[in-house]
Amino acid sequence: GAGVSQSPSNKVTEKGKDVELRCDPISGHTALYWYRQSLGQGLEFLIYFQGNSAPDKSGLPSDRFSAERTGGSVSTLTIQRTQQEDSAVYLCASSLYYPTYEQFFGPGTRLTVL
Amino acid sequence: GDSVTQMEGPVTLSEEAFLTINCTYTATGYPSLFWYVQYPGEGLQLLLKATKADDKGSNKGFEATYRKETTSFHLEKGSVQVSDSAVYFCALRTINFGNEKLTFGTGTRLTIIP
């Protein structure tokens, strides 16, 4: 079946602009995760959704970052007033949560802030 | 907080050599442990996992044993191939107050020379 898909695959934006990154999880996966992969920070957890609910948003780097999930499916990660330090690959993953807990990762969105 | 300490790379080996990539962790409770692999140009894939102490995860000739007494989950392979060249990430899965996340090590880049 189809895996996790993310769009766009690449995004170049100017400092100060807002960007939206989209994640389509594997059909039927109730859990969805966002991570950021950057040279200086490695792989960093951002947020987790169970259904449409995110129990803890403290992993988001700043209040310029927000995420939502609708219909227990698609999720959007929004970065407002982008900064150069936001440049990274943003990864989305989904899982069935129980019983395997295995997270399946999408190919990522490479964000470059000029 | 939770953390994963992983052997720093890059690691370069000849084909058929024995591989060990060290991984130790700090976590409260009883985390599940994982090795993920990222082949060149591809997304993160689960390589193997172990969910409780003394479990051994194995896949594609790779093995890792969950050692609670030493808080370790070292990755081993008896005879590496050129196709094993990739970046390997050790990770632990925790659930705190309903928030599930993977905490990753910094990754170890492995290059196998024919």
Chai-1 contact restraints between the chains, C-beta under 6 A:
chainA,res_idxA,chainB,res_idxB,connection_type,confidence,min_distance_angstrom,max_distance_angstrom,comment,restraint_id
A,G42,B,T106,contact,1.0,0.0,6.0,A-B,restraint_1
A,L43,B,F104,contact,1.0,0.0,6.0,A-B,restraint_2
A,F45,B,K101,contact,1.0,0.0,6.0,A-B,restraint_3
A,Y48,B,N99,contact,1.0,0.0,6.0,A-B,restraint_4
A,Y48,B,E100,contact,1.0,0.0,6.0,A-B,restraint_5
A,Y48,B,K101,contact,1.0,0.0,6.0,A-B,restraint_6
A,P55,B,G98,contact,1.0,0.0,6.0,A-B,restraint_7
A,P55,B,N99,contact,1.0,0.0,6.0,A-B,restraint_8
A,D56,B,N99,contact,1.0,0.0,6.0,A-B,restraint_9
A,E102,B,L46,contact,1.0,0.0,6.0,A-B,restraint_10
A,F105,B,G43,contact,1.0,0.0,6.0,A-B,restraint_11
A,F105,B,L44,contact,1.0,0.0,6.0,A-B,restraint_12
A,P107,B,G43,contact,1.0,0.0,6.0,A-B,restraint_13
